[in-house]
C-alpha cells in the first residue's frame, strides 16, 4: 500500500467519503467540506499511522500536500 493509499483510507474513514472523492489534488475544505477539527483528527491519525509529527496544518490544502509532507518526513527518518 502506498503512502497516498494509506492517507486516502484515513481520510475516507474520517470524513465518511467515497474513495473516488479523495485524490491527490482534492482540496480538504472546498471539496471534502472538512473543518479544522476534521483536519486535526486526520493529522492525528496520520501521525499515529506513520509515527511522525506534523507541526502545522498551514499550507496543507490538498491531499497531495499531506502525502508530500509525510513522504518527506519518512525519507528523513
trRosetta pair geometry for C-beta under 8 A, 3 or more apart (Angstrom, degrees):
i j d omega theta_ij theta_ji phi_ij phi_ji
1 5 4.7 -125 -169 89 86 128
1 6 5.5 103 134 -58 119 86
2 5 4.6 98 52 5 77 101
2 6 7.1 -140 95 -4 42 85
3 6 5.8 -57 -151 36 31 110
3 7 6.3 24 155 -13 66 109
3 50 7.8 39 -134 -96 96 132
3 67 5.7 125 117 -153 108 86
3 70 5.6 172 -173 102 127 122
3 71 5.3 177 55 -73 174 92
3 74 7.2 -143 -97 7 135 154
4 7 5.9 -62 -147 42 29 107
4 8 5.9 35 154 -26 67 109
4 24 6.4 -40 -134 -79 131 95
4 63 7.6 76 -147 145 87 111
4 67 4.9 15 -92 -123 76 140
5 8 5.4 -49 -141 35 30 117
5 9 6.4 36 156 -24 62 103
6 9 5.8 -53 -154 31 29 113
6 10 6.8 30 149 -18 62 103
6 49 6.1 161 163 159 121 142
6 50 7.7 118 118 -64 144 98
7 10 5.6 -51 -152 33 37 113
7 11 6.4 33 152 -16 68 106
7 46 6.1 26 -116 -110 90 115
7 63 6.7 145 123 -169 121 94
7 66 6.0 164 -161 111 146 117
7 67 5.6 -145 34 -85 157 82
7 70 6.7 -174 -68 11 131 159
8 11 5.9 -59 -149 39 30 109
8 12 6.2 32 154 -22 66 108
8 19 6.5 59 157 -147 118 81
8 22 4.9 147 -146 114 84 124
8 63 7.0 48 -89 -168 73 141
9 12 5.7 -52 -143 35 29 113
9 13 6.4 27 157 -16 63 108
10 13 6.0 -61 -152 39 26 109
10 14 6.0 19 156 -16 65 116
10 42 6.1 116 133 -149 110 77
10 45 4.7 162 -156 117 123 130
10 46 5.9 156 99 -69 172 75
10 49 6.5 -101 -71 -30 135 153
11 14 5.8 -59 -138 41 28 109
11 15 5.8 -8 174 12 67 114
11 17 6.9 -25 134 42 86 123
11 22 5.0 149 96 -133 129 147
11 32 7.2 -60 178 -137 116 157
11 42 5.8 32 -97 -132 72 127
11 63 6.6 -61 -34 -112 167 113
12 15 7.0 -71 -131 52 16 85
12 16 7.7 55 171 -112 51 11
12 17 5.4 -107 -127 68 59 79
12 18 7.2 -25 -135 160 106 9
12 19 5.5 -8 -97 -85 146 62
12 21 7.9 130 -106 58 85 97
12 22 5.7 -116 -64 5 84 148
13 16 7.7 8 -178 -70 22 48
14 38 6.5 126 146 -163 112 84
14 41 5.8 164 -150 111 127 113
14 42 5.1 -179 80 -84 171 83
14 45 6.5 -146 -67 6 129 155
15 22 8.0 139 54 -75 129 122
15 32 5.6 -10 -179 179 166 113
15 33 7.9 139 -162 68 123 76
15 34 5.9 -70 -100 -85 130 101
15 38 6.1 57 -90 -163 94 130
15 42 7.7 0 -37 -73 100 121
17 21 4.5 -108 171 72 117 136
17 22 5.8 116 99 -41 133 104
17 32 6.2 -61 -63 -136 154 96
18 21 4.8 99 62 -6 79 105
18 22 7.8 -172 91 -1 47 86
19 22 6.2 -72 -157 41 37 100
20 23 7.8 -4 -179 -48 42 99
21 26 6.8 92 151 -123 59 149
21 31 7.4 179 -180 150 90 105
21 32 6.9 121 144 -99 112 83
22 26 5.5 -112 -139 36 40 162
22 32 7.1 47 -94 -91 84 126
22 63 5.9 119 -175 -82 81 155
23 26 4.8 120 51 -30 66 102
23 63 6.5 163 97 47 29 141
24 62 6.9 48 155 146 51 117
24 63 5.5 -126 -132 86 27 102
24 64 3.7 59 179 -72 86 102
24 67 6.4 -60 -125 22 90 148
25 62 5.7 -36 -153 -161 32 143
25 63 7.4 -28 17 43 13 94
25 64 6.0 12 -73 -14 44 129
26 31 5.0 -120 -163 84 81 144
26 32 6.2 73 155 -40 115 107
26 62 6.1 136 72 -154 40 84
26 63 4.9 35 55 -6 94 116
27 30 4.2 17 98 43 132 103
27 31 4.7 113 56 6 77 101
27 32 7.2 -158 97 7 49 86
27 61 5.7 -24 -136 157 86 88
27 62 5.4 -52 -91 -92 53 77
28 31 7.5 10 -33 51 4 80
28 32 5.2 -49 -150 48 41 121
28 34 4.4 -57 175 47 92 126
28 38 7.6 174 -179 101 111 116
28 39 5.9 63 168 -90 153 109
28 60 7.4 35 -8 129 142 83
28 61 6.5 -143 20 -172 97 39
28 62 7.0 -162 -19 -105 78 24
28 63 7.4 135 -62 -56 81 64
29 32 7.4 3 -32 57 9 79
29 33 7.2 37 -171 -118 37 22
29 34 6.0 -87 -85 60 45 73
29 35 7.7 73 -119 -96 84 34
29 61 7.3 -57 13 -149 102 76
30 33 7.9 -33 149 -68 10 51
32 38 8.0 -163 124 132 112 148
34 38 3.8 -132 -159 94 90 138
34 39 5.4 109 140 -54 123 81
34 42 7.3 -11 -155 -15 149 139
35 38 5.2 104 49 7 60 102
35 39 7.2 -122 105 -2 33 92
36 39 5.5 -53 -146 40 36 113
36 40 6.2 45 152 -26 66 103
36 57 7.6 146 -145 81 82 155
37 40 5.5 -48 -146 32 32 116
37 41 6.5 30 154 -17 63 104
38 41 5.9 -60 -153 37 30 108
38 42 6.3 30 151 -19 66 107
39 42 5.6 -52 -145 36 33 113
39 43 6.3 33 155 -19 65 105
39 57 5.5 93 144 -157 125 152
39 60 7.3 141 -165 99 124 120
40 43 5.9 -57 -149 37 27 110
40 44 6.5 30 151 -21 63 105
40 57 7.2 -86 -81 -44 59 150
41 44 5.5 -50 -148 34 33 114
41 45 6.4 32 154 -17 65 105
42 45 5.8 -57 -151 37 30 110
42 46 6.3 29 152 -18 65 107
42 66 7.8 -53 134 -121 118 165
43 46 5.6 -54 -145 38 33 111
43 47 6.2 37 154 -23 66 104
43 54 5.1 -110 -164 65 111 141
43 57 6.0 -102 -58 -86 151 107
43 60 7.8 92 -84 101 116 169
43 66 7.7 -133 -97 -128 77 124
44 47 5.7 -53 -149 34 30 113
44 48 6.5 28 154 -16 64 106
45 48 5.7 -55 -150 37 32 111
45 49 6.1 33 153 -22 66 109
46 49 5.6 -54 -142 37 31 114
46 50 6.1 -4 169 10 67 112
46 52 7.6 -38 134 57 84 104
46 54 6.9 34 90 -19 118 136
46 66 6.7 -103 -110 177 170 123
46 70 6.3 -101 176 -88 121 131
47 50 6.8 -75 -139 53 20 85
47 51 7.6 58 169 -111 55 12
47 52 5.8 -115 -133 73 62 62
47 53 6.1 47 -138 -104 118 38
47 54 5.9 -119 -74 7 104 92
48 51 7.5 14 -169 -71 24 50
50 70 5.7 170 -33 -157 176 111
50 73 7.5 93 132 90 133 120
50 74 6.4 -84 -172 -75 122 109
52 70 6.5 161 44 -135 156 72
52 73 4.6 83 -149 130 143 143
52 74 6.9 -80 -65 -65 137 69
52 77 7.8 -99 -93 -67 98 120
53 73 7.9 -169 49 -152 52 147
54 57 7.1 60 137 -76 121 63
54 60 7.9 30 -178 -57 135 152
54 66 7.9 -14 -114 -138 151 87
54 69 6.6 64 -120 137 107 136
54 70 7.9 -40 -75 -78 113 75
54 73 7.8 -101 -82 -42 70 158
56 59 7.5 61 107 25 106 96
57 60 4.9 -84 -168 40 64 125
59 65 6.5 -168 137 -167 72 135
60 65 4.6 173 -134 114 54 127
60 66 5.4 61 -152 -68 115 82
60 69 6.9 -46 -96 -10 108 149
61 65 5.7 93 40 -11 59 153
62 65 4.9 115 56 -7 71 98
62 66 7.7 -141 99 3 48 81
63 66 6.0 -59 -162 37 39 107
63 67 6.3 39 145 -21 71 108
64 67 5.3 -52 -141 38 36 114
64 68 6.1 38 159 -21 69 104
65 68 6.1 -56 -150 36 25 110
65 69 6.5 24 153 -18 61 109
66 69 5.6 -55 -147 37 33 112
66 70 6.2 31 156 -18 67 107
67 70 5.9 -57 -147 38 28 109
67 71 6.2 25 156 -16 64 110
68 71 5.9 -57 -145 39 28 109
68 72 6.2 31 155 -22 64 107
69 72 5.7 -55 -149 34 28 113
69 73 6.4 25 155 -16 64 107
70 73 5.8 -58 -149 38 30 108
70 74 6.2 29 154 -19 66 108
71 74 5.7 -53 -143 38 31 111
71 75 6.3 35 155 -23 64 106
72 75 5.8 -57 -151 33 28 113
72 76 6.6 23 152 -17 63 109
73 76 5.7 -59 -151 36 33 110
73 77 7.0 51 149 -41 63 93
74 77 5.7 -34 -158 2 38 119
